[in-house]
C-alpha cells in the first residue's frame, strides 16, 4: 500500500472513532496509533493533519491531538431579491429615483494600496495635520468639567460664537448650529430647503458628495456651467427661470474641483438673482482655511452680506485639520433656522461634546494660528511643485486655472485620451487619480481628472506620481 492510500485509510479509521471521544478529549498518542494501525509515524502525522484541516481535531505541538468543537452549521442564505422591487422608484409616487452612487465619494475616502501614490485624496496627509496640537487639545478638553456630559443641542455657545465671528457680517452665535462636519450640514440644508422630486441647481462641475446627497434626498440636480471665475450669473438666472428651482448650491471660494473663486461682482449677483427667484443659496465654504500663502486677501463669505437670509452657510474644521475632527457649522437667518435645527436634532440629537470641546481648545490655542500659516505655505509649495511637474511632463493636459487655495488641480484631457482608460492605466502604474465624470450631473463637455496634492507625503512623491502618470499616458497614446 502506498503512502497516500495509507494516510487516507488511517484518516478514515480515526474519523469513524472520533465519536468515542468527548469534545476536548485527547486522542491516543502518535506512538500508540503507530502500533495500533501498524503504520509509520509520518502516516500518523499526515492523517492527523488532514483531520485538523477538516476541523475535526485540534493538534497542539508537544501535547497531542484533541477532538475539536463541532463546526457551526453554515448560515442560511436568504433570498433578498425582493428588495430590488421594494427599492426601485415607483413613478406613480416618486418623481426622482433615490438610488445613490457613492463612487465619487469613496474615491476620496478609500485608502490606496501599498506603493500607490494618492493623487485622489480629499484630506490632508498626516504630515500636514496638526497632530500634536490636536492631541494637546483633546487632553485639555478631557479635563474640562462636564466634558462627557450632554451638550446643548445647538452646540457649545463658545464654539458657536467662534464660528459666527469667523463668518462675520453681523452673524450671531444664535444663528449658528454646530454640525458633525460639512457633509451632514449639507445633508441637513438640502433636506430643509427642497422637497423630494424638485430640482436643485448646482455648479457644473461640482463636488460628487453633494450630488450624492441631493440624489439620496430624491432631488434632481440641474447643472449651471462655470468658468475660471466661478458660476456664470446669466446662466444661473436662466436656470432659475427654466426650472423653478428654489435652491442653488455653490462653493464660492476655491471651488472643488476647478479651484475657481467668485469675485465681488459675481458674488453679489448670485445672491441678488437667488433673492429675485425667491430661492436659497447654500454656500459650502469648505476651503477658507486651505488658502495658499500667495493668495490675495480673501473675500467675505456670501452670508456676511446677506441681511435677508438668502444664504445658508456651511463650513467645517475637518479639511484643515483631520478627517476625524468632524466639527462644522450651519448658519442661517429667519424661519429656515428653526427647520434646520429641527432636522438636525431628529437626525443626530447633537454633536458629541468631547469633539466640540476639543475643537474649541484647538482654535483657541496659539498652535491654531501657527498651523494655519504653516499649512498655507506648504499647500502653496505643493501646488507649485505639481503644477510645474504637470506643465513639464504632461503638456497634452490642459490646466486652465492654478488656484490660490484648496488642494487640487483640475485637468482637461485631450479627445484622444479616454478618461476611464487613463484612470485605470494610472492605477496600474502606481498612481491613483480622481476621474472627472462623477463631478458632472449631466454629460461632461470633455474628459477630466482631478489631482490632489494634499494627501501625499511631499514634493518628491508629487514629482514621482506625475512621472508615473506620464508613463500611463504614453502607454495609451502609443
C-alpha positions as CSV (number, residue, x, y, z in Angstrom):
1,X,0.0,0.0,0.0
2,X,1.5,3.4,-0.9
3,X,1.8,6.3,1.5
4,X,-1.1,8.3,0.2
5,X,-3.6,5.4,0.5
6,X,-2.3,4.6,4.0
7,X,-2.9,8.2,5.1
8,X,-6.5,8.1,3.6
9,X,-7.2,4.8,5.3
10,X,-5.9,5.9,8.7
11,X,-7.8,9.2,8.4
12,X,-11.0,7.3,7.7
13,X,-10.5,5.0,10.7
14,X,-9.8,7.9,13.0
15,X,-12.8,9.8,11.7
16,X,-15.1,6.8,12.5
17,X,-13.7,6.5,16.0
18,X,-14.0,10.3,16.9
19,X,-17.5,9.8,18.4
20,X,-15.9,7.7,21.2
21,X,-14.2,10.9,22.5
22,X,-15.8,13.9,24.0
23,X,-15.1,17.4,22.8
24,X,-11.6,18.4,24.1
25,X,-10.6,14.9,25.0
26,X,-7.2,13.8,24.0
27,X,-6.7,11.2,21.2
28,X,-4.2,8.4,21.6
29,X,-0.6,9.4,21.2
30,X,1.2,9.1,17.9
31,X,3.2,6.2,19.3
32,X,0.0,4.3,20.2
33,X,-1.5,5.0,16.8
34,X,1.7,3.7,15.0
35,X,1.5,0.5,17.0
36,X,-2.3,0.0,16.7
37,X,-2.6,0.6,13.0
38,X,1.0,-0.6,12.0
39,X,1.8,2.5,10.0
40,X,4.7,4.8,10.0
41,X,4.9,8.0,12.2
42,X,4.8,10.1,9.0
43,X,1.5,8.5,8.1
44,X,0.1,9.3,11.5
45,X,1.2,12.9,11.3
46,X,-0.3,13.4,7.9
47,X,-3.6,11.7,8.8
48,X,-4.0,14.0,11.9
49,X,-3.2,17.0,9.8
50,X,-5.9,16.0,7.4
51,X,-8.4,15.8,10.2
52,X,-7.3,19.1,11.6
53,X,-7.8,20.7,8.2
54,X,-11.4,19.3,8.3
55,X,-11.9,20.9,11.7
56,X,-12.4,17.5,13.4
57,X,-9.3,17.6,15.7
58,X,-7.0,20.3,17.1
59,X,-3.3,19.5,17.2
60,X,-1.1,21.1,19.9
61,X,2.7,20.8,19.3
62,X,4.2,18.7,22.1
63,X,0.8,17.9,23.7
64,X,-1.0,15.8,21.1
65,X,-4.3,15.8,19.2
66,X,-7.8,16.6,20.7
67,X,-11.3,16.3,19.5
68,X,-12.4,19.8,18.2
69,X,-15.6,21.7,18.8
70,X,-18.2,20.8,16.2
71,X,-18.2,23.5,13.4
72,X,-21.3,25.7,13.4
73,X,-23.7,25.0,10.7
74,X,-23.3,27.2,7.6
75,X,-25.6,30.2,7.9
76,X,-28.8,30.1,5.9
77,X,-28.5,32.2,2.7
78,X,-31.7,34.1,2.4
79,X,-33.4,35.4,-0.7
80,X,-33.0,39.2,-0.8
81,X,-34.0,39.6,-4.5
82,X,-37.4,41.0,-3.3
83,X,-35.6,44.2,-2.3
84,X,-34.9,45.1,-5.9
85,X,-38.6,45.8,-6.3
86,X,-39.1,47.4,-2.9
87,X,-36.2,49.9,-3.5
88,X,-37.0,50.7,-7.1
89,X,-38.6,54.0,-7.8
90,X,-42.4,53.9,-8.2
91,X,-43.1,56.5,-10.9
92,X,-46.6,56.9,-9.5
93,X,-45.4,58.2,-6.2
94,X,-41.7,59.1,-6.5
95,X,-40.6,61.6,-9.1
96,X,-36.9,61.1,-8.8
97,X,-35.2,57.7,-8.1
98,X,-33.2,57.7,-4.9
99,X,-30.6,55.2,-5.9
100,X,-27.3,56.6,-4.6
101,X,-23.9,56.3,-6.4
102,X,-21.3,56.9,-3.8
103,X,-18.3,56.0,-6.0
104,X,-17.3,59.7,-6.4
105,X,-17.1,60.0,-2.6
106,X,-15.4,56.7,-2.0
107,X,-12.6,57.6,-4.3
108,X,-11.5,60.3,-1.8
109,X,-12.1,58.1,1.2
110,X,-10.6,54.8,0.3
111,X,-7.0,54.2,1.4
112,X,-4.7,53.4,-1.6
113,X,-2.9,50.1,-1.9
114,X,0.7,50.0,-0.6
115,X,3.0,51.6,-3.1
116,X,0.3,53.6,-4.8
117,X,0.7,57.4,-4.8
118,X,-2.5,59.0,-3.7
119,X,-3.5,61.9,-6.0
120,X,-7.2,61.2,-5.4
121,X,-7.3,62.0,-1.7
122,X,-9.7,64.6,-0.1
123,X,-7.9,65.1,3.2
124,X,-4.5,66.3,4.5
125,X,-1.6,63.8,4.7
126,X,-0.8,63.0,8.3
127,X,2.4,65.1,8.0
128,X,0.2,68.2,7.3
129,X,-2.3,67.5,10.1
130,X,-1.8,69.4,13.5
131,X,-1.5,66.1,15.3
132,X,0.4,67.4,18.4
133,X,-1.9,70.4,18.7
134,X,-4.9,68.1,18.4
135,X,-3.6,65.7,21.0
136,X,-2.9,68.5,23.4
137,X,-6.4,70.0,22.7
138,X,-8.0,66.6,23.3
139,X,-6.1,66.2,26.6
140,X,-7.2,69.6,27.8
141,X,-10.8,69.1,26.6
142,X,-10.9,65.8,28.6
143,X,-10.1,67.7,31.8
144,X,-12.9,70.3,31.3
145,X,-15.7,69.9,33.8
146,X,-18.6,68.1,32.3
147,X,-16.6,67.2,29.2
148,X,-18.6,64.0,28.7
149,X,-21.9,65.4,29.6
150,X,-24.8,66.2,27.2
151,X,-24.1,69.4,25.2
152,X,-26.7,71.9,24.2
153,X,-28.4,70.6,21.0
154,X,-27.4,73.7,19.0
155,X,-23.7,73.3,20.2
156,X,-21.5,74.8,22.8
157,X,-22.1,78.6,23.0
158,X,-18.4,79.4,22.8
159,X,-17.9,77.3,19.7
160,X,-21.0,78.8,18.0
161,X,-19.6,82.3,18.8
162,X,-16.2,81.4,17.3
163,X,-17.9,80.3,14.0
164,X,-20.1,83.4,14.0
165,X,-17.0,85.7,14.3
166,X,-15.3,83.7,11.5
167,X,-18.2,84.2,9.1
168,X,-18.5,87.9,10.0
169,X,-21.1,90.4,8.7
170,X,-23.1,90.5,11.9
171,X,-23.8,86.8,12.0
172,X,-24.5,86.0,15.7
173,X,-24.0,82.8,17.7
174,X,-27.8,82.4,17.9
175,X,-27.8,81.9,14.1
176,X,-25.2,79.1,14.2
177,X,-25.7,75.4,14.7
178,X,-22.8,73.1,15.3
179,X,-22.8,70.0,13.0
180,X,-20.8,66.8,12.6
181,X,-18.7,68.2,9.7
182,X,-19.6,69.7,6.4
183,X,-21.3,66.7,4.7
184,X,-24.0,66.3,7.4
185,X,-24.5,70.0,7.3
186,X,-25.1,69.9,3.5
187,X,-27.5,67.0,4.0
188,X,-29.5,68.9,6.6
189,X,-29.6,72.0,4.4
190,X,-30.9,70.2,1.3
191,X,-33.5,68.3,3.3
192,X,-34.7,71.5,4.9
193,X,-34.9,73.6,1.7
194,X,-36.1,71.3,-1.1
195,X,-38.9,68.7,-1.0
196,X,-38.3,65.4,-2.8
197,X,-38.8,65.4,-6.5
198,X,-37.8,69.1,-7.0
199,X,-34.8,70.5,-8.9
200,X,-31.7,71.8,-7.2
201,X,-29.3,74.0,-9.1
202,X,-25.6,73.0,-8.8
203,X,-22.3,74.2,-10.2
204,X,-21.0,72.2,-13.1
205,X,-18.7,70.6,-12.3
206,X,-19.2,70.2,-8.6
207,X,-18.3,68.1,-5.6
208,X,-19.6,64.5,-6.0
209,X,-20.6,64.2,-2.4
210,X,-23.1,67.0,-2.8
211,X,-24.6,65.3,-5.9
212,X,-24.9,62.1,-3.9
213,X,-26.7,64.0,-1.1
214,X,-29.1,65.5,-3.5
215,X,-30.0,62.2,-5.2
216,X,-30.3,60.4,-1.8
217,X,-32.9,63.1,-0.9
218,X,-34.8,62.5,-4.1
219,X,-33.8,65.8,-5.6
220,X,-32.9,66.4,-9.3
221,X,-29.6,68.2,-9.7
222,X,-29.6,70.7,-12.6
223,X,-26.1,71.9,-13.8
224,X,-25.2,75.5,-14.1
225,X,-21.9,75.9,-16.1
226,X,-18.9,77.7,-14.6
227,X,-15.8,79.3,-16.0
228,X,-12.5,80.4,-14.5
229,X,-14.4,83.0,-12.3
230,X,-17.0,80.6,-11.0
231,X,-20.6,80.2,-11.8
232,X,-21.9,82.3,-14.7
233,X,-24.7,84.6,-13.4
234,X,-26.6,84.9,-16.7
235,X,-26.9,81.1,-16.8
236,X,-27.9,80.9,-13.2
237,X,-30.7,83.3,-13.8
238,X,-31.8,81.4,-16.8
239,X,-31.7,78.1,-14.8
240,X,-34.0,79.5,-12.1
241,X,-36.4,80.7,-14.7
242,X,-36.4,77.4,-16.6
243,X,-36.7,75.0,-13.6
244,X,-38.5,76.9,-10.9
245,X,-35.8,75.7,-8.5
246,X,-35.7,77.2,-5.0
247,X,-32.1,76.2,-4.1
248,X,-28.7,76.8,-5.6
249,X,-25.7,75.0,-4.0
250,X,-22.2,76.6,-4.6
251,X,-18.6,76.7,-3.4
252,X,-17.7,80.4,-3.9
253,X,-14.2,80.1,-2.7
254,X,-11.6,77.7,-4.3
255,X,-14.3,75.5,-5.7
256,X,-13.9,71.8,-5.9
257,X,-12.8,70.7,-8.4
258,X,-11.9,73.7,-10.5
259,X,-10.4,75.9,-7.8
260,X,-12.3,79.0,-9.1
261,X,-13.4,81.8,-6.7
262,X,-16.3,84.2,-7.2
263,X,-15.3,87.9,-7.3
264,X,-17.2,90.6,-5.5
265,X,-19.4,91.4,-8.5
266,X,-20.4,87.8,-9.2
267,X,-21.0,87.1,-5.5
268,X,-23.4,90.0,-5.3
269,X,-25.1,88.9,-8.5
270,X,-25.6,85.3,-7.2
271,X,-27.3,86.5,-4.1
272,X,-29.4,89.1,-6.0
273,X,-30.5,86.5,-8.6
274,X,-31.5,84.0,-5.9
275,X,-33.4,86.6,-3.9
276,X,-35.3,87.6,-7.0
277,X,-36.2,84.0,-7.7
278,X,-37.4,83.5,-4.1
279,X,-34.7,80.9,-3.6
280,X,-31.9,80.0,-1.2
281,X,-28.2,79.8,-1.8
282,X,-26.4,77.0,0.1
283,X,-22.8,78.3,0.5
284,X,-20.3,75.5,1.0
285,X,-17.3,77.4,2.4
286,X,-15.2,74.3,2.8
287,X,-11.8,75.7,1.7
288,X,-11.5,79.1,3.5
289,X,-8.8,77.6,5.8
290,X,-7.0,76.0,2.9
291,X,-5.8,79.3,1.5
292,X,-2.3,79.4,-0.1
293,X,0.5,81.7,1.1
294,X,0.4,83.8,-2.1
295,X,-3.3,84.3,-2.1
296,X,-4.8,87.8,-2.3
297,X,-7.0,88.8,0.7
298,X,-10.0,86.5,0.8
299,X,-13.5,87.8,0.0
300,X,-16.0,87.6,2.8
301,X,-18.5,84.7,2.8
302,X,-21.7,85.3,0.9
303,X,-23.5,85.0,4.2
304,X,-21.6,88.0,5.6
305,X,-23.5,90.4,3.4
306,X,-27.0,88.9,3.5
307,X,-29.5,90.6,5.8
308,X,-32.4,88.9,4.0
309,X,-31.4,85.4,4.9
310,X,-31.0,84.2,1.3
311,X,-27.7,82.3,2.2
312,X,-27.4,79.2,4.3
313,X,-23.8,79.0,5.2
314,X,-21.9,75.7,5.7
315,X,-18.3,75.4,6.9
316,X,-16.1,72.9,8.7
317,X,-12.9,72.4,10.6
318,X,-12.3,68.9,9.1
319,X,-10.5,69.8,5.9
320,X,-7.7,71.9,7.5
321,X,-7.2,69.6,10.5
322,X,-8.0,65.9,10.4
323,X,-10.7,63.6,8.8
324,X,-11.7,62.6,12.4
325,X,-12.3,66.1,13.7
326,X,-15.9,66.1,12.4
327,X,-17.0,69.5,13.6
328,X,-18.6,72.1,11.4
329,X,-21.3,74.7,11.4
330,X,-24.6,75.8,9.7
331,X,-25.5,79.5,9.8
332,X,-28.9,80.9,8.7
333,X,-31.3,83.8,9.3
334,X,-35.0,83.7,9.6
335,X,-37.6,80.9,9.9
336,X,-35.4,78.5,8.0
337,X,-33.1,78.3,11.0
338,X,-35.8,76.5,13.0
339,X,-36.3,74.0,10.3
340,X,-32.6,73.3,10.1
341,X,-32.5,72.9,13.9
342,X,-35.4,70.5,13.9
343,X,-34.0,68.3,11.2
344,X,-30.5,68.1,12.8
345,X,-32.0,67.2,16.2
346,X,-34.1,64.5,14.7
347,X,-31.2,63.1,12.7
348,X,-28.4,63.2,15.2
349,X,-29.5,64.8,18.5
350,X,-26.2,66.7,18.9
351,X,-22.5,66.6,18.1
352,X,-20.6,64.7,20.8
353,X,-19.4,67.1,23.5
354,X,-15.8,65.8,23.6
355,X,-15.3,66.7,19.9
356,X,-16.8,70.1,20.4
357,X,-14.6,70.8,23.5
358,X,-11.5,69.6,21.5
359,X,-12.3,71.9,18.6
360,X,-12.8,74.8,21.0
361,X,-9.5,74.1,22.7
362,X,-7.7,73.8,19.3
363,X,-9.0,77.1,17.7
364,X,-8.4,79.0,21.0
365,X,-4.8,78.0,21.3
366,X,-1.7,79.7,19.8
367,X,-1.0,76.4,17.9
368,X,-4.0,77.1,15.7
369,X,-2.7,80.2,14.0
370,X,0.7,78.6,13.6
371,X,-0.8,75.6,11.9
372,X,-2.9,77.7,9.5
373,X,0.2,79.7,8.5
374,X,2.3,76.6,8.1
375,X,-0.4,74.9,6.1
376,X,-0.8,77.9,3.7
377,X,3.0,77.8,3.0
378,X,3.1,74.0,2.5
379,X,0.0,73.9,0.2
380,X,1.5,76.7,-2.0
381,X,4.8,74.8,-2.3
382,X,3.0,71.5,-3.2
383,X,0.7,73.3,-5.7
384,X,3.7,74.9,-7.4
385,X,5.5,71.5,-7.5
386,X,2.6,69.7,-9.0
387,X,1.7,72.5,-11.5
388,X,5.3,72.6,-12.6
389,X,5.6,68.9,-13.0
390,X,2.3,68.7,-15.0
391,X,3.4,71.5,-17.3
392,X,6.8,69.8,-17.9
393,X,5.7,66.1,-18.1
394,X,2.1,66.3,-19.3
395,X,1.8,69.2,-21.8
396,X,-1.2,67.4,-23.6
397,X,-3.3,68.0,-20.5
398,X,-4.8,71.5,-20.1
399,X,-4.6,73.2,-16.7
400,X,-7.0,76.2,-17.2
401,X,-6.6,77.6,-13.7
402,X,-3.9,77.5,-11.0
403,X,-5.8,78.1,-7.7
404,X,-4.5,80.1,-4.8
405,X,-6.4,77.9,-2.3
406,X,-7.7,74.4,-1.9
407,X,-5.8,71.2,-2.5
408,X,-6.3,70.1,-6.1
409,X,-5.7,70.8,-9.8
410,X,-8.4,70.2,-12.4
411,X,-7.0,69.0,-15.8
412,X,-8.8,68.7,-19.1
413,X,-7.9,65.7,-21.2
414,X,-7.4,65.8,-25.0
415,X,-10.0,64.0,-27.0
416,X,-7.5,61.3,-27.9
417,X,-7.1,60.3,-24.2
418,X,-10.2,58.4,-22.8
419,X,-10.8,59.3,-19.2
420,X,-11.7,55.9,-17.8
421,X,-8.8,54.3,-19.6
422,X,-6.3,56.8,-18.2
423,X,-7.6,56.4,-14.6
424,X,-7.2,52.6,-14.9
425,X,-3.8,52.8,-16.6
426,X,-2.6,55.3,-13.9
427,X,-3.5,52.9,-11.2
428,X,-1.7,50.0,-12.9
429,X,1.4,52.3,-12.9
430,X,1.1,53.1,-9.2
431,X,-0.7,56.4,-9.0
432,X,-4.4,56.9,-8.1
433,X,-6.2,59.9,-9.7
434,X,-9.8,61.0,-9.5
435,X,-11.9,60.7,-12.7
436,X,-13.8,63.8,-13.8
437,X,-17.1,62.1,-14.7
438,X,-18.5,61.9,-11.1
439,X,-18.2,65.7,-10.8
440,X,-20.8,66.3,-13.5
441,X,-24.6,65.6,-13.0
442,X,-25.1,65.6,-16.8
443,X,-22.9,64.7,-19.8
444,X,-19.4,66.3,-19.3
445,X,-18.1,68.5,-22.1
446,X,-14.7,66.6,-22.1
447,X,-12.7,64.1,-20.1
448,X,-11.0,65.4,-16.9
449,X,-9.0,64.2,-14.0
450,X,-8.5,65.8,-10.6
451,X,-5.1,65.6,-8.9
452,X,-4.8,66.3,-5.2
453,X,-1.5,67.4,-3.7
454,X,-2.6,67.4,-0.1
455,X,-2.8,63.6,0.5
456,X,0.8,62.7,-0.4
457,X,3.9,62.7,1.7
458,X,5.7,65.6,0.0
459,X,7.2,67.1,-3.2
460,X,9.3,64.0,-4.1
461,X,6.1,61.9,-4.1
462,X,4.3,64.5,-6.2
463,X,7.1,64.5,-8.9
464,X,7.2,60.7,-8.9
465,X,3.4,60.5,-9.2
466,X,3.4,62.8,-12.2
467,X,6.2,60.7,-13.8
468,X,4.1,57.6,-13.4
469,X,1.1,59.4,-14.9
470,X,3.3,60.3,-17.9
471,X,4.1,56.6,-18.3
472,X,0.4,55.7,-18.2
473,X,-0.4,58.4,-20.9
474,X,2.4,57.1,-23.1
475,X,1.1,53.6,-22.9
476,X,-2.4,54.8,-24.1
477,X,-1.2,57.1,-26.8
478,X,1.4,54.7,-28.1
